[in-house]
Amino acid sequence: MKDKKFIWFMLALILLIVCGNLLTAIDWQPQPYARKGILDLRGWDGLGKQVVKLNGEWEFYPGELWGGGGDRKSSFDPILLKTPGNWSKEISKVMNSGALGFGTYRLTMKLDSAKVESQAFFVPLVRSSHRFYVNNELVGVDGTTAETANRYSWQTKPYITQTWIQGDTVELIIQVSNFDFAITGGIIQPILMGPLDLVAQEQSRTAAFEFGNIFVFILFALFFGVMHTKAKSNGWNYLSMLFCMLCHRGGISKFQVGTMVTAQPLHE
């Protein structure tokens, strides 16, 4: 009887944590969506009051690094790439190397007002190095972008950057290089834009979500470990070790994409 109560208690606790964690990750307010490389924020009253995810169809130039003022322009028409997401399908068409390669993302935002306004950007995960420009101003760097592996260095440390935007059109350019991760590359997690205090809150919420996921795996490992002590012949110990390994791998390389507060991700 005590064993059954323990099992039901643990399952209920895990279910409660999972449901609570999922609720924190849901976007309850409708968000604008970029189409054909343009995020139209005209008429959206959330600008300056809410955090917007810069999701949708970005222009993508595989096999080219350009932007930031005096750099060369692209020599071909862009691909419309759903962002965030894995670029491997598009980059492999040009470089034939899975997710390894380099390219440039471009998004144009249309605004109502031409007044000068401060905006913060949260960049959680661009794999594996990048340079971030807003209206040709360099506002963020992770690692060293390059067209060859010997000149490139990887870093995927999330950050918040703040800049002033002016005019009714804002151009975002992100140069990305990836010569370390063969399976996934590009802008993996949504880039956020909004007032600095609200963007910082979103960063904290992302960290809480990740730790919640890791905690669920730890609970599963403890649960199966206790079950092993009560029924050693049923293989509970192996399940416990499995969830420990999943917690380590998942917590470091998958859940730890938004804040990097635990460790750097493992190479794939």
N, C-alpha and C positions, 0 to 999 in steps of 0.2 A: 504493500500500500504506500509506504514512504517513497519507494522507488518511482511509482507512478506519479505521485505528487511532484517529485523532483523533476521528472521528465516534462510534465505539463507546465510546470513553472518556468523551466528553461526555454521551452518552445514558445510560450506566451511572451516571455521577456525578449527573446530574439525577434519575434514577429512585431512587437511593439516598437522596438528600436528601428527595425527595417522600415516600417510604415512612417514613423516620425521622420526618419532620414529622407525618405522619398518626398514627403510633403515639403520639406525645406528646399528641395531641388526643383519644384514645380514653379514655372513662371505663371503667376495668376493674372498678370496684365498682358493684353495683346501687344506684340512687338512689331515694329516695322521690319520689312524684309527686302533685302537688296535684289534687284532684278536687272539683268543685263549690265552688270557693273555699276549700277547707280542705286544708292540708298536715298530715297526721297523722304526727307523729314519735314517738308513743307506742310503746314497744317497739322502737324503732330504737336500737341501741347505739352508733351512730356520732356521736350528738350530743356535742359537746365534744371529739371525737377526730378527726373528718373534716370535710371541706368538703362542704356540701350545696348543690346547685343548686336554687334556688327555682322550679323549672319546673312547668308544669301548667296547670290551669284556674283563672285568677284571675277574681274578680268585676270587671267593667268597667262604668263608668258614663259613656257618651259624652256630651259636651256639658255636663258638670258638673264643677266643682272643689269638693270638700268634704273634710272630715276635719281632723285636727289639733286636736281639742278643741271649741272653740266655734263652728266653722263649721256651715253648714246641712246637714241630712241630704238624702239623695237623694229625689227625688219619684217614682221609678219603679224597677221591679225591675232588677237588674243583668243584663248579658250575661255568659256564661261564655266568656272569651277565652283561647285557648291562648297561653301566655306562656313564653318570649319569642316575638315574632313581630310582623309588620306589622299595625297596627290599621286600615289604610285601608278595608278592606271594611266594618267596623262603624262607623267614624267617619263615613264618607260617607253612611250611611243617615240620620244625624241632621243632618249639616251640609252634605252634598251638595257637598263640595269636595275630593275625593280623600283624601289623608292629612293635610290641613290641618285643624286644630281643637284641641280640648282634651278632657280626660276624666280620670277617677280610677280607679286600680287599687286593689283591696283583696284581701289574702290573710290568712286566719286560720290560725295554726299551733297545733296541739295538742301539748302536751308532757307527759311523765310527772311531772316534778318541779316543785314550786312554789318551789324555792330560787333565790336570786339568782345569775345567771350572766352572765359577760361574753361577748359575741359580737361578731365583726367582720363587716361586710358589704362586699363588693366590688361596686361598681356600674359596669360597663364602658361601657354605652351606652344612654342613654334619650334619644330624639330628640323635641324638641330642647331642652327645658328641663323641670326637674321639682323637686318638693319631696318629700322622703322622710321619712315619720313611722313610728316604732316605738312602739306604745302611746301615741299622741298626742304623743310627743316628737319634735321636729324634729331629725333626725340627718344630713341631707344636702341640699344645694341645688346645682343647676346652672342658671345663667341666671335669668330671671324668668318665672314662670308667670302667665298672665293669660287672660281670656276674649276679649280683643281684641288684634289685631296691634300696635297703636300703644302698648300698655302692656307688651308682652312683649319679652324679649330672649333670644336663644338661646345656649346653651353646652353642649357635649357632652364635657366633660373627665371622664374616669374617676377614681374616687377610692375609698379605703377609709375606712370610718367604723366606730367602735366604740362600743357602748353596753351597758348592763346591762339584762337582761331578768328579769322576775320574774313568777311565776305559771304556771299550767298552760295559759294561753291567751295568745298573742301576736298582736296585730293590726298588720299592715303596710299602710300607705296611701301611695300614690305619685300625686301630682297631676302631670299632664303637659300641656304646651302645645306645639304645633308649628305655626308659621306660616311656615316656611322651606322645608321639604322636602315637595314635592308628591307624591312616590311612596311614601315609607316614613315611619312615625312610630310612637311608642309605645316600649315596652320591647323593644329590638332584640336585645340579648345577655343571657344568663342572669345573674341576680343571685346571688351566692354568699354563703353564711353559714358561719361556723365560727370556730375559734380564730385569733387575729390572725396568728400565725406561719405557719399553714397557708394562710390566705387570701392572705398576701403571696407565698407560694410559687406559688400559682395565678396570681397577677397576673404574676409573672416568667415562668411557663410560657406564658401567653398572649402576652406580648411576644416570646418566642423563636419561637413558632409564626408570628406575623406577619412577623417578620424572615426566617424561613425561606422563607415564600411570596414575599416580595420578592426574596430572593436567587435563587430559582429563575427568576424572570422576568429577572433580570439575566444569569444564565447563558444563557438562551435568546437574549437579545439579543446577547450576545458570540458565541455559537455561530453565529447567522445572519450576524453581521457578518464573522466569519472566513470563512464559506462564500462571502460576497459577494466577498471578495478573491481567491478561487480560481475563482469562476465568476460573473463580473460580469454576464453576460447572462441569468442565470436568476432575477433578482429577489430574491436573498437580502437585498439591502440594504433592500428594502421590508419584508420580514419582520422584520428587525432593528429598524427604526424602529417597526414595529407593536408588538413586544414591549416596546420602551422606553416607548411611550405607555401600554400596558397596565400596565406596572410603575408608572408615575407615577400613573395614575388609580386602579389597584387598590390600590397601597400606601398612598395617601393617603386615599381615600374608602371602601374596602371592608375591606382588611386592618387598617387603622389604626383599629379600633373598640374595641380593648381597652385600649390604653395611651396612645395619642396622643403617642407619643414622637417621631414624625416631623413631623407637622403636623396642623392641624385639618382635618376632612373638607370636601370641596368641596360646594357646594350642588347639588342635583339639578335 
